């Protein structure tokens, strides 16, 4: 029977594990990027809503803004559609709206 080199076998096993670990590492990085981008999108949508509220308080009517191509709460409509498809509670989204407007009043 041929002798088995323990060190060589360990090195081969490590090489196999390293290739598998690399794919998981890439998956984790991709997932983290998605999470980061979702957070950025949430912040951008909040800023958009505050800016829209500020514009209406500065005298712009919703009709005028619409004529300029600035639809109200486009992000909110998308969020509600996602909530329906995901089966999440839309009351949470509705409750977040007035708080955002109150914050916009403070600025």
DSSP file (Angstrom, degrees, kcal/mol; ACC not computed):
  #  RESIDUE AA STRUCTURE BP1 BP2  ACC     N-H-->O    O-->H-N    N-H-->O    O-->H-N    TCO  KAPPA ALPHA  PHI   PSI    X-CA   Y-CA   Z-CA
    1    1 A X              0   0    0      0, 0.0     2,-0.1     0, 0.0     0, 0.0   0.000 360.0 360.0 360.0 136.9    0.0    0.0    0.0
    2    2 A X        -     0   0    0      1,-0.1     2,-0.2     0, 0.0     0, 0.0  -0.422 360.0-112.8 -72.7 145.0    1.3    3.5   -0.9
    3    3 A X        -     0   0    0     -2,-0.1     2,-0.5     1,-0.0    -1,-0.1  -0.510  24.6-131.9 -78.9 148.7    2.1    5.8    1.9
    4    4 A X        -     0   0    0     -2,-0.2     2,-0.8     4,-0.0     3,-0.1  -0.872   9.9-137.9-103.5 128.5   -0.1    8.9    2.3
    5    5 A X     >  -     0   0    0     -2,-0.5     4,-2.2     1,-0.2     5,-0.2  -0.772  12.3-161.9 -87.0 111.5    1.6   12.3    2.8
    6    6 A X  H  > S+     0   0    0     -2,-0.8     4,-2.5     1,-0.2     5,-0.2   0.908  87.3  50.0 -62.5 -44.9   -0.4   14.0    5.5
    7    7 A X  H  > S+     0   0    0      1,-0.2     4,-2.5     2,-0.2    -1,-0.2   0.904 111.0  48.9 -63.2 -42.2    1.0   17.5    4.7
    8    8 A X  H  > S+     0   0    0      2,-0.2     4,-2.2     1,-0.2    -1,-0.2   0.904 111.6  49.8 -64.8 -39.8    0.3   17.2    1.0
    9    9 A X  H  X S+     0   0    0     -4,-2.2     4,-2.4     2,-0.2    -2,-0.2   0.906 110.7  49.8 -64.9 -42.0   -3.3   16.0    1.8
   10   10 A X  H  X S+     0   0    0     -4,-2.5     4,-2.7     1,-0.2    -2,-0.2   0.915 110.3  50.7 -62.0 -43.0   -3.8   18.9    4.2
   11   11 A X  H  X S+     0   0    0     -4,-2.5     4,-2.2     2,-0.2    -2,-0.2   0.897 110.7  48.5 -63.4 -40.1   -2.6   21.4    1.6
   12   12 A X  H  X S+     0   0    0     -4,-2.2     4,-2.1     2,-0.2    -1,-0.2   0.908 111.9  49.6 -64.9 -41.6   -4.9   19.9   -1.0
   13   13 A X  H  X S+     0   0    0     -4,-2.4     4,-2.5     1,-0.2    -2,-0.2   0.913 110.5  50.2 -64.0 -42.2   -7.8   20.1    1.4
   14   14 A X  H  X S+     0   0    0     -4,-2.7     4,-3.1     2,-0.2    -2,-0.2   0.902 108.1  53.1 -62.4 -41.5   -7.0   23.7    2.2
   15   15 A X  H  X S+     0   0    0     -4,-2.2     4,-1.8     2,-0.2    -1,-0.2   0.909 110.3  47.7 -61.0 -42.3   -6.9   24.6   -1.5
   16   16 A X  H  X S+     0   0    0     -4,-2.1     4,-1.5     2,-0.2    -2,-0.2   0.924 114.1  46.4 -64.1 -44.3  -10.3   23.1   -2.0
   17   17 A X  H  X S+     0   0    0     -4,-2.5     4,-3.0     1,-0.2     5,-0.2   0.900 108.6  55.9 -65.2 -40.7  -11.7   25.0    1.0
   18   18 A X  H  X S+     0   0    0     -4,-3.1     4,-2.2     1,-0.2    -1,-0.2   0.887 106.2  50.3 -60.4 -39.5  -10.1   28.2    0.0
   19   19 A X  H  X S+     0   0    0     -4,-1.8     4,-1.2     2,-0.2    -1,-0.2   0.883 113.9  45.5 -67.5 -35.5  -11.9   28.1   -3.4
   20   20 A X  H  X S+     0   0    0     -4,-1.5     4,-1.5     2,-0.2    -2,-0.2   0.883 111.7  51.6 -72.2 -39.1  -15.2   27.5   -1.7
   21   21 A X  H  X S+     0   0    0     -4,-3.0     4,-2.8     1,-0.2    -2,-0.2   0.884 104.2  58.7 -64.7 -38.1  -14.6   30.2    0.9
   22   22 A X  H  X S+     0   0    0     -4,-2.2     4,-2.3     1,-0.2    -1,-0.2   0.896 104.4  49.7 -59.8 -41.0  -13.8   32.6   -1.9
   23   23 A X  H  X S+     0   0    0     -4,-1.2     4,-1.8     2,-0.2    -1,-0.2   0.879 112.0  47.7 -67.7 -36.3  -17.2   32.2   -3.5
   24   24 A X  H  X S+     0   0    0     -4,-1.5     4,-2.7     2,-0.2    -2,-0.2   0.895 110.0  53.2 -68.8 -39.3  -18.9   32.7   -0.1
   25   25 A X  H  X S+     0   0    0     -4,-2.8     4,-2.3     1,-0.2    -2,-0.2   0.915 109.3  48.6 -60.4 -43.2  -16.8   35.8    0.5
   26   26 A X  H  X S+     0   0    0     -4,-2.3     4,-2.2     2,-0.2    -1,-0.2   0.880 110.7  51.3 -64.4 -38.0  -17.9   37.2   -2.9
   27   27 A X  H  X S+     0   0    0     -4,-1.8     4,-2.6     2,-0.2    -2,-0.2   0.923 109.9  48.9 -64.5 -44.7  -21.5   36.4   -2.0
   28   28 A X  H  X S+     0   0    0     -4,-2.7     4,-2.5     1,-0.2    -2,-0.2   0.909 111.2  50.2 -61.6 -42.7  -21.2   38.3    1.3
   29   29 A X  H  X S+     0   0    0     -4,-2.3     4,-2.1     2,-0.2    -1,-0.2   0.907 111.3  48.6 -62.8 -41.5  -19.6   41.3   -0.5
   30   30 A X  H  X S+     0   0    0     -4,-2.2     4,-2.2     2,-0.2    -2,-0.2   0.918 112.2  48.5 -64.6 -43.5  -22.4   41.4   -3.0
   31   31 A X  H  X S+     0   0    0     -4,-2.6     4,-2.4     1,-0.2    -2,-0.2   0.894 110.4  51.2 -64.2 -39.3  -25.1   41.1   -0.3
   32   32 A X  H  X S+     0   0    0     -4,-2.5     4,-2.7     2,-0.2    -1,-0.2   0.897 108.5  52.0 -65.5 -38.8  -23.4   43.9    1.7
   33   33 A X  H  X S+     0   0    0     -4,-2.1     4,-2.6     2,-0.2    -2,-0.2   0.908 109.2  50.0 -62.6 -42.0  -23.4   46.1   -1.5
   34   34 A X  H  X S+     0   0    0     -4,-2.2     4,-2.5     2,-0.2    -2,-0.2   0.933 111.7  48.5 -61.3 -45.6  -27.1   45.5   -2.0
   35   35 A X  H  X S+     0   0    0     -4,-2.4     4,-2.3     1,-0.2    -2,-0.2   0.924 112.2  48.8 -60.4 -45.3  -27.8   46.4    1.7
   36   36 A X  H  X S+     0   0    0     -4,-2.7     4,-2.2     1,-0.2    -1,-0.2   0.908 112.1  48.2 -61.9 -42.8  -25.7   49.6    1.4
   37   37 A X  H  X S+     0   0    0     -4,-2.6     4,-2.5     2,-0.2    -1,-0.2   0.876 109.7  52.4 -67.6 -37.1  -27.4   50.6   -1.8
   38   38 A X  H  X S+     0   0    0     -4,-2.5     4,-2.6     2,-0.2    -1,-0.2   0.911 109.8  49.7 -62.6 -41.8  -30.8   50.0   -0.3
   39   39 A X  H  X S+     0   0    0     -4,-2.3     4,-2.2     2,-0.2    -2,-0.2   0.911 111.4  48.6 -62.7 -42.1  -29.8   52.2    2.6
   40   40 A X  H  X S+     0   0    0     -4,-2.2     4,-2.5     2,-0.2    -2,-0.2   0.902 111.3  50.3 -64.2 -40.5  -28.7   54.9    0.2
   41   41 A X  H  X S+     0   0    0     -4,-2.5     4,-2.7     2,-0.2     5,-0.2   0.913 109.1  51.2 -63.9 -43.1  -32.0   54.6   -1.7
   42   42 A X  H  X S+     0   0    0     -4,-2.6     4,-2.1     1,-0.2    -1,-0.2   0.922 112.2  46.5 -59.9 -44.8  -34.0   54.9    1.5
   43   43 A X  H  X S+     0   0    0     -4,-2.2     4,-2.4     2,-0.2    -2,-0.2   0.903 112.6  49.8 -64.9 -41.4  -32.1   58.1    2.5
   44   44 A X  H  X S+     0   0    0     -4,-2.5     4,-2.4     2,-0.2    -2,-0.2   0.896 110.6  49.7 -65.3 -40.2  -32.4   59.5   -1.0
   45   45 A X  H  X S+     0   0    0     -4,-2.7     4,-2.4     2,-0.2    -1,-0.2   0.892 110.8  50.1 -65.5 -38.9  -36.2   58.9   -1.0
   46   46 A X  H  X S+     0   0    0     -4,-2.1     4,-2.3    -5,-0.2    -2,-0.2   0.918 111.7  47.8 -63.9 -43.7  -36.5   60.5    2.4
   47   47 A X  H  X S+     0   0    0     -4,-2.4     4,-2.4     2,-0.2    -2,-0.2   0.888 110.9  52.2 -63.2 -39.2  -34.6   63.6    1.1
   48   48 A X  H  X S+     0   0    0     -4,-2.4     4,-2.4     2,-0.2    -2,-0.2   0.925 109.9  48.3 -62.4 -45.5  -36.7   63.7   -2.0
   49   49 A X  H  X S+     0   0    0     -4,-2.4     4,-2.4     1,-0.2    -2,-0.2   0.915 112.2  48.6 -63.2 -43.2  -39.9   63.7    0.1
   50   50 A X  H  X S+     0   0    0     -4,-2.3     4,-2.5     1,-0.2    -1,-0.2   0.904 111.4  49.9 -63.5 -41.1  -38.6   66.4    2.4
   51   51 A X  H  X S+     0   0    0     -4,-2.4     4,-2.3     2,-0.2    -1,-0.2   0.884 110.2  50.7 -65.9 -37.8  -37.6   68.5   -0.6
   52   52 A X  H  X S+     0   0    0     -4,-2.4     4,-2.2     2,-0.2    -2,-0.2   0.936 111.5  47.3 -64.6 -46.0  -41.0   68.1   -2.2
   53   53 A X  H  X S+     0   0    0     -4,-2.4     4,-2.1     1,-0.2    -2,-0.2   0.910 111.9  51.2 -60.7 -42.4  -42.8   69.1    1.0
   54   54 A X  H  X S+     0   0    0     -4,-2.5     4,-1.4     1,-0.2    -1,-0.2   0.893 108.3  52.0 -62.2 -40.8  -40.4   72.1    1.3
   55   55 A X  H  <>S+     0   0    0     -4,-2.3     5,-2.2     1,-0.2    -1,-0.2   0.901 110.0  48.4 -64.1 -40.4  -41.2   73.1   -2.3
   56   56 A X  H ><5S+     0   0    0     -4,-2.2     3,-1.2     1,-0.2    -1,-0.2   0.864 110.4  51.1 -69.9 -32.9  -45.0   73.0   -1.6
   57   57 A X  H 3<5S+     0   0    0     -4,-2.1    -1,-0.2     1,-0.2    -2,-0.2   0.763 103.2  60.3 -72.5 -23.6  -44.5   75.1    1.6
   58   58 A X  T 3<5S-     0   0    0     -4,-1.4    -1,-0.2    -5,-0.2    -2,-0.2   0.350 132.4 -89.2 -85.0   6.9  -42.5   77.6   -0.4
   59   59 A X  T < 5S+     0   0    0     -3,-1.2     2,-0.4     1,-0.3    -3,-0.2   0.362  82.9 134.6 108.2  -5.5  -45.6   78.2   -2.6
   60   60 A X      < -     0   0    0     -5,-2.2    -1,-0.3    -6,-0.2     2,-0.2  -0.630  47.4-139.3 -77.1 131.0  -45.3   75.6   -5.4
   61   61 A X     >  -     0   0    0     -2,-0.4     4,-2.5     1,-0.1     5,-0.2  -0.556  19.8-116.6 -84.6 155.5  -48.6   73.8   -6.0
   62   62 A X  H  > S+     0   0    0      1,-0.2     4,-2.3     2,-0.2     5,-0.1   0.866 117.9  54.6 -56.8 -35.2  -48.6   70.1   -6.7
   63   63 A X  H  > S+     0   0    0      2,-0.2     4,-2.2     1,-0.2    -1,-0.2   0.914 108.1  47.9 -65.2 -42.7  -50.0   70.9  -10.2
   64   64 A X  H  > S+     0   0    0      2,-0.2     4,-1.3     1,-0.2    -2,-0.2   0.929 112.9  48.0 -63.7 -44.4  -47.1   73.3  -10.9
   65   65 A X  H  <>S+     0   0    0     -4,-2.5     5,-3.0     1,-0.2    -1,-0.2   0.888 109.6  53.4 -63.6 -38.1  -44.6   70.7   -9.8
   66   66 A X  H ><5S+     0   0    0     -4,-2.3     3,-1.8     1,-0.2    -1,-0.2   0.901 105.0  54.3 -63.0 -40.8  -46.3   68.0  -11.8
   67   67 A X  H 3<5S+     0   0    0     -4,-2.2    -1,-0.2     1,-0.3    -2,-0.2   0.806 106.0  53.7 -62.5 -28.5  -46.0   70.3  -14.9
   68   68 A X  T 3<5S-     0   0    0     -4,-1.3    -1,-0.3    -3,-0.2    -2,-0.2   0.415 126.1-104.1 -84.1   1.6  -42.3   70.5  -14.2
   69   69 A X  T < 5S+     0   0    0     -3,-1.8     2,-0.9     1,-0.1    -3,-0.2   0.670  83.0 129.6  85.2  17.1  -42.1   66.7  -14.2
   70   70 A X      < -     0   0    0     -5,-3.0    -1,-0.1    -6,-0.2    -2,-0.1  -0.710  40.2-167.7-109.7  81.3  -41.9   66.5  -10.4
   71   71 A X    >   -     0   0    0     -2,-0.9     3,-0.6    -5,-0.1     2,-0.3  -0.339  26.9-106.4 -65.8 145.0  -44.5   64.0   -9.4
   72   72 A X  T 3  S-     0   0    0      1,-0.2    -1,-0.1     2,-0.1   -23,-0.1  -0.563  86.8 -13.6 -76.3 136.8  -45.3   63.8   -5.7
   73   73 A X  T 3> S+     0   0    0     -2,-0.3     4,-1.9     1,-0.1    -1,-0.2   0.789  70.6 159.4  48.5  43.4  -44.1   60.8   -3.7
   74   74 A X  H <> S+     0   0    0     -3,-0.6     4,-1.8     1,-0.2     5,-0.1   0.888  78.3  52.5 -59.5 -37.2  -43.1   58.6   -6.6
   75   75 A X  H  > S+     0   0    0      1,-0.2     4,-2.3     2,-0.2    -1,-0.2   0.871 105.3  54.9 -66.5 -36.5  -40.9   56.7   -4.2
   76   76 A X  H  > S+     0   0    0      2,-0.2     4,-2.2     1,-0.2    -1,-0.2   0.886 105.9  51.2 -64.8 -39.3  -43.8   56.3   -1.8
   77   77 A X  H  X S+     0   0    0     -4,-1.9     4,-2.1     2,-0.2    -1,-0.2   0.913 111.0  48.3 -64.1 -41.6  -46.0   54.7   -4.5
   78   78 A X  H  X S+     0   0    0     -4,-1.8     4,-2.3     1,-0.2    -2,-0.2   0.911 110.1  52.1 -64.8 -40.8  -43.2   52.2   -5.4
   79   79 A X  H  X S+     0   0    0     -4,-2.3     4,-2.2     1,-0.2    -1,-0.2   0.898 108.9  50.0 -63.2 -41.6  -42.7   51.4   -1.7
   80   80 A X  H  X S+     0   0    0     -4,-2.2     4,-2.1     2,-0.2    -1,-0.2   0.905 109.7  51.2 -64.5 -40.6  -46.4   50.6   -1.3
   81   81 A X  H  X S+     0   0    0     -4,-2.1     4,-1.9     1,-0.2    -2,-0.2   0.902 110.7  48.7 -62.7 -40.4  -46.4   48.4   -4.4
   82   82 A X  H  X S+     0   0    0     -4,-2.3     4,-2.4     1,-0.2     6,-0.2   0.884 108.4  54.3 -65.9 -37.4  -43.4   46.5   -2.9
   83   83 A X  H  X>S+     0   0    0     -4,-2.2     5,-1.9     1,-0.2     4,-1.2   0.889 107.9  49.7 -64.7 -39.1  -45.2   46.2    0.4
   84   84 A X  H  <5S+     0   0    0     -4,-2.1    -1,-0.2     2,-0.2    -2,-0.2   0.913 114.3  43.9 -66.1 -41.9  -48.2   44.6   -1.3
   85   85 A X  H  <5S+     0   0    0     -4,-1.9    -2,-0.2     1,-0.2    -1,-0.2   0.839 117.0  45.8 -73.1 -31.3  -46.0   42.1   -3.2
   86   86 A X  H  <5S-     0   0    0     -4,-2.4    -1,-0.2    -5,-0.2    -2,-0.2   0.635 107.6-125.7 -85.2 -13.6  -43.9   41.3   -0.1
   87   87 A X  T  <5 +     0   0    0     -4,-1.2    -3,-0.2     1,-0.2    -4,-0.1   0.758  58.0 148.6  76.1  23.7  -46.9   41.0    2.1
   88   88 A X      < -     0   0    0     -5,-1.9     2,-0.6    -6,-0.2    -1,-0.2  -0.400  58.5 -87.8 -87.6 169.2  -45.6   43.5    4.6
   89   89 A X    >>  -     0   0    0      1,-0.2     3,-0.7    -2,-0.1     4,-0.6  -0.662  30.8-163.5 -79.9 117.6  -47.7   45.8    6.7
   90   90 A X  H 3> S+     0   0    0     -2,-0.6     4,-2.0     1,-0.2    -1,-0.2   0.636  81.5  76.3 -78.3 -13.0  -48.4   49.1    4.8
   91   91 A X  H 3> S+     0   0    0      1,-0.2     4,-2.5     2,-0.2    -1,-0.2   0.860  89.1  58.2 -64.6 -33.4  -49.4   50.9    8.0
   92   92 A X  H <> S+     0   0    0     -3,-0.7     4,-1.4     2,-0.2    -1,-0.2   0.918 107.2  46.5 -60.3 -43.8  -45.7   51.1    8.9
   93   93 A X  H  X S+     0   0    0     -4,-0.6     4,-1.0     1,-0.2    -1,-0.2   0.908 112.5  50.4 -64.5 -41.9  -45.0   53.0    5.6
   94   94 A X  H  X S+     0   0    0     -4,-2.0     4,-0.7     1,-0.2     3,-0.4   0.873 108.8  51.9 -65.1 -37.2  -48.1   55.3    6.2
   95   95 A X  H  X S+     0   0    0     -4,-2.5     4,-0.8     1,-0.2    -1,-0.2   0.803 103.7  57.9 -70.0 -28.3  -46.9   56.0    9.8
   96   96 A X  H  X S+     0   0    0     -4,-1.4     4,-1.7    -5,-0.2    -1,-0.2   0.786  93.4  71.3 -72.0 -26.3  -43.5   57.0    8.6
   97   97 A X  H  X S+     0   0    0     -4,-1.0     4,-1.9    -3,-0.4     3,-0.3   0.941  96.3  44.6 -59.1 -56.7  -44.9   59.7    6.3
   98   98 A X  H  X S+     0   0    0     -4,-0.7     4,-2.6     1,-0.2    -1,-0.2   0.854 110.7  55.6 -61.1 -34.2  -46.1   62.4    8.8
   99   99 A X  H  X S+     0   0    0     -4,-0.8     4,-2.1     1,-0.2    -1,-0.2   0.907 107.3  49.7 -63.3 -40.0  -42.8   62.0   10.8
  100  100 A X  H  X S+     0   0    0     -4,-1.7     4,-1.9    -3,-0.3    -1,-0.2   0.895 111.5  49.0 -64.1 -39.5  -40.9   62.9    7.7
  101  101 A X  H  X S+     0   0    0     -4,-1.9     4,-1.8     2,-0.2    -2,-0.2   0.888 109.3  51.8 -67.9 -39.0  -43.1   65.9    7.0
  102  102 A X  H  X S+     0   0    0     -4,-2.6     4,-1.5     1,-0.2    -1,-0.2   0.907 109.4  50.0 -63.9 -40.0  -42.7   67.1   10.6
  103  103 A X  H  X S+     0   0    0     -4,-2.1     4,-0.8     1,-0.2    -1,-0.2   0.894 108.2  53.3 -63.1 -39.1  -38.9   66.8   10.3
  104  104 A X  H >< S+     0   0    0     -4,-1.9     3,-0.6     1,-0.2    -1,-0.2   0.851 104.3  56.6 -65.5 -33.0  -39.2   68.8    7.0
  105  105 A X  H 3< S+     0   0    0     -4,-1.8    -1,-0.2     1,-0.2    -2,-0.2   0.873 101.4  57.1 -64.6 -35.9  -41.1   71.5    8.9
  106  106 A X  H 3<        0   0    0     -4,-1.5    -1,-0.2     1,-0.3    -2,-0.2   0.746 360.0 360.0 -66.7 -23.4  -38.2   71.9   11.4
  107  107 A X    <<        0   0    0     -4,-0.8    -1,-0.3    -3,-0.6    -2,-0.2   0.444 360.0 360.0 -95.1 360.0  -35.8   72.7    8.6
